Amino acid sequence: MRLLGNIIWFLCSGIWALISWTAVGFILCLTIIGIPFALQSAKMAGSSLFPFGVVIMEEV
């Protein structure tokens, strides 16, 4: 079921979410203050491509 959901998501809006999060990350890298937010944006870009079955947790 996750595979089917990921395929449908990728075809409908996953690629656009990836492009958007990546563009936002590059823009945030232009300032020193934005670099931590850019790193989080990169994580969101990766998980927005195939979101079903992905667990986002802070490493302790």
C-alpha positions in Angstrom: 0.0 0.0 0.0 2.9 2.4 0.7 4.4 1.7 -2.7 1.1 2.6 -4.4 0.7 5.7 -2.3 4.3 6.8 -3.0 3.9 6.3 -6.7 0.6 8.3 -6.8 2.1 11.0 -4.6 5.3 11.3 -6.8 3.3 11.6 -10.0 0.8 14.1 -8.7 2.9 16.5 -6.5 6.0 14.8 -5.1 8.4 16.2 -7.7 7.0 19.7 -7.2 7.3 19.5 -3.5 11.0 18.4 -3.9 11.7 21.3 -6.2 10.1 23.8 -3.9 11.8 22.6 -0.8 15.2 22.5 -2.6 14.7 26.0 -3.9 13.8 27.3 -0.5 16.9 25.6 1.0 19.2 27.3 -1.5 17.6 30.7 -0.8 18.0 30.2 2.9 21.7 29.3 2.5 22.4 32.9 1.3 22.3 34.1 4.9 24.2 32.8 7.9 21.0 32.8 10.0 19.1 30.8 7.4 21.6 27.9 7.2 20.0 25.8 10.0 16.6 26.3 8.4 18.2 25.3 5.0 19.4 22.0 6.5 15.9 21.3 7.8 14.5 22.2 4.4 16.8 19.6 2.8 15.4 16.9 5.2 11.9 17.9 4.2 12.8 17.8 0.5 14.0 14.2 0.9 10.9 13.1 2.8 8.5 14.9 0.6 9.5 12.9 -2.4 8.2 9.6 -1.1 6.4 10.5 2.2 4.6 7.2 2.9 6.5 5.0 5.3 8.9 7.7 6.3 9.4 8.4 10.0 10.9 11.8 10.9 12.4 11.8 14.4 15.1 13.8 16.1 18.3 11.8 16.8 19.2 11.8 20.4 
